[in-house]
Amino acid sequence: MTGTVNAVEPELIDLTRALAASQWQTLWRIRFPQALPFFFSGLKVAITLAVIGAVIAEFVGSDQGLGYLILTATAELKTAFVFACMFLLSVIGIGLFAALVASERLLIPWHASQRSHAMGS
């Protein structure tokens, strides 16, 4: 995260120096908000991979969970049940992603990525 915190326009840093802002104020009011879009981009990737990782972990070493149910239903040739579990996993993944997008819209409404969504809707 050090790279993203330092990825601030030099003019903004010069402005904070000209206004005699402390390093803490600069971090809290300029650097941290500028790093939030990078943080949310990483979270979007991580939240989808976390669902996949949890299912794979349940495939390998669990006796409960959707991954375990998919594995046992596949062995018993219960195709409809497997698809129902896959659908449920998709709903969970999409729901988590949508919750993250909603929190991103609430926390960084000023960012350019959010402005393009506001104009489209």
N, C-alpha and C positions, 0 to 999 in steps of 0.2 A: 504494500500500500504506500510505501515511501515514494515510489515513482509517481503515483497518481496525486499524492498530496503536493508534490513539487511541480506538477503539470499545471501551474497557474500562470495566467498571463502576467508578464513582468510589470505591466502598467498598473495592475491591481495591487501588486506588492509595493510599487513605488507610491501609489496613492495612500496606502495604509501607513507607510513611513512618513509621508508628508502630513498626515493627520495625527501623527504621534501615537499610533495604536501600538499596544504591547504585542509581544509575540503570541501570547495566549489569545488575544482578540483577533489577531491575524489568522491564527489557526482555526478558531471557532467560527469566525464570520466569513472568511474567504477560502482558506484551503480545504476545510472539511466539506462545505457545500459543493465546492468544485470537484471533489473526489466522489461524491455520492453517485453520480451516473455510472462511473466505473465500478463501484461497489455493487450496484443493482445489476449491471451486466453480468458480473461474476455470479451473483446469486441466482440469476435466471438459468444459467448453465448448470449450476450446482444443484438446484432444486429438482430439475428433471433427472439428472444423473443419480441423485440420492434415491429416488424411487426405483430406478433400475438396479442400483446397488443393493437395495434392501431386498428386492425380489431374488436377485442372484444369491445373496447370502442365505435366503430361505431355501433356495434350491439345494445348496450345499450342506447346510448343517442345521436344519430346524425341523421340528415336528408340529409346527403351527404356522399360520400366516397364508397369504395368498400364493406366494411362491411354492410353498409346500402343497397347497391344494391343487395348483396347476400340475405339479410334478406327479402327484398321486392320480389325479384325474386322467392325465395323459397315459399313465401305465394301465389304467382301467378302461381306456378308450372312450371316455366320456367327453366327447368333443364339444358338445353344447355347453357343458359346465366350464370347460377350459376357456371357451370364448366369452362366457359370462364373467369369469375372473379377469380375463384380459380387458374386457370392457370396463370393469370396475377399477382396474389399475389405471386405465386411460383417464377415467373420470377423476381419480385421485390426483394424477399428475397435472391434468388441465386445471383442476380446482386450485392446487397449490400455486401453479404458475399464475393463474388469474388473481389470486390473493396477493401475490408479489407485485404484479403489475398495478393493482389498485393501490397498494401501499406506496409504490413508486410515484404514482400520480399525486398522491396526497403529500408526500415528502419533498418532491422536487417539481412542482408545477411550473417553475420558471425555466426549466431546461428546454432546449430546442426540440428534443424528441417528444416532449409532452405538448408543445405548441402545435406540432404537425398533427397529433391526434385530436386536439381540440378543434382545429380547422376542418378536419375531415368529418367530424360528428355534428 
